[in-house]
Amino acid sequence: MSDLLLIGEVAARSGVAASALRFYEEKGLIASERSGSGHRRFRRTVLRRIAFIVFAQRIGLTLAEIGEELAKLPGDRAPTKRDWTRLSATWDARIDERIAELQTLKAGLGECIGCGCLSLARCALANPGDRLAEHGPGPVRWAPGPSGRG
């Protein structure tokens, strides 16, 4: 069994599309070696890093934050359970915040659909007093930046 895997093998084993693997490599989250013909070959240990990336994204870490965390891991060997435990120890609060956000969303969703107003201008739950209008048009809640705007 070779220690080096082709990108298609890594994609199949990790469940992550080859295009995403190339993107992760471009961002410096994973690394490959190039064969004489230019084909990417990944060390088998990259599978653990990819699993970490997928998990970290699910709990809400940005790719920049994931890169910072991955930089704390050893580059010369596969991370151990101890490495992962040390790395993820600070995530408890973040996970708790995410759970609270989702619980609030779940509770509010039933109320919002139940009221039937379908108006973000009047909805006391999603936009009391139409306060988001002061930030301008568009999907203010979904735009990046502290006030919703980029």
N, C-alpha and C positions, 0 to 999 in steps of 0.2 A: 504494500500500500504506500503510495507516494505521499510525501508530506505537502506537496504542492497540488492545488486544485485549480482547474480552469474556472472562469467566471460563471459558466453555465452550471457547473457542479456546485459552486458556492450558492448560486441563486436557488438551485433545487434543494439543497440541504437547509438553507436558512429561511426559505419562503419569501425572500426579498428579491424583487426584480433586478435583472442585470443593470438596467438603467439607473436604479437607485444605488447599486453597488458602485457604479462609475461615479455617481454624484458624491457618495460618501468618500470615495478615494480623492476626488477633486477637492473636497473640503478638508482633507487630511485626517479623517476619522479612521480610515483603514488604509492599508498599503498593499501593493502588489509588486511582484517582480516581473520583468518582461523577458519573454523567451527571445531567441534569435529572430523569430518571425514577428515579434511585437505583441504576441498574445499575453494577456494578463494571466499571471499565476499567483494564487494566494496561498499563504501558509495555512494549514488546517486550523491553527489557533485563531484565525480571523473570525471563525464561526462564533466564538464566544463574544468577541467584540461586537459583532453584528447583533447578536441576541441582546446585548447590553444596550445598543443604540435603539433597537425597537422598543425595549422595555422603558427606557428613559423617555422616549418620545411619548409613550402612552401615559406617563405620569405628568407630562407637561414640560419637560425640559426642552429648551431650544437647542438647535444644532451647535451653537456656540458654547452653550453650557455643557453639552455632551462632550464636545472637544476638550474643554477644560478638565472634565472629569477623567476622560480617557488618557490625557497627558499624565495623570497621576499613576497610571498603571505601568508595570514593567514592559519594556519593548522587546526584551530578549527571551521571554518565556510566556506561556499561557498564564493568565491570572488565576490565582488560587481562590478558594472560598474565602479565605481571610482577606485577600485583596478586595473582593466584591463586597464583603461585609463592611469593611472600612469605608469604601467608597459610597455605599448606599446608606450609611448610618445617619446622614444629615437629611435624608429625604422624608422621614416620617412626618414632619410638619407640612411639607409640600403635599404629600399624599392626603393628609387630613384636610387641608384646605380644599383640595380637589374634590374630595368626598362631600364636604360641606356645600360646595358650589353645585354639585350634581344633585344633592338632596333638595336644595333650594329650588333648582330648576324643575325637578320632578314635582315638588309640591305646588309651585306656581303654575306649572303647565296645566294641571287639571283645573285650577281656578280660572286661568286665562281662557281656556277653551270653553269652560262652563259659562263665563259671562257673556260670550258671544258678541262683544262690541267690535272686535276686529279692528280697533283703531288705536294705533300707537300714540296718536295725539291726545286721546282721552284716557288711555288705560292707566289706572292708578297703580297697577302692579309693574308694568314694564317701563312706563315713562310718565310718572306723576307730574301733572302741571305742564306737560310737554317741554320739560327742561332740556331735552336733548336738541331741540330746535335751535338753541343759541349756538350750537357747535356747527351749524350749517346743514346742507342737504346730504343725503346719502346714508349709507349704513354706518352711522356714527359708532355704534357699539362694537362693530367688527373691524373698524379701521385701526391701524397701529398708533401708538402714542398715548401719553398720559390722559388726555381728555377724550380719547377716541380718535382724534385726528393725528395724522402722521407728521 
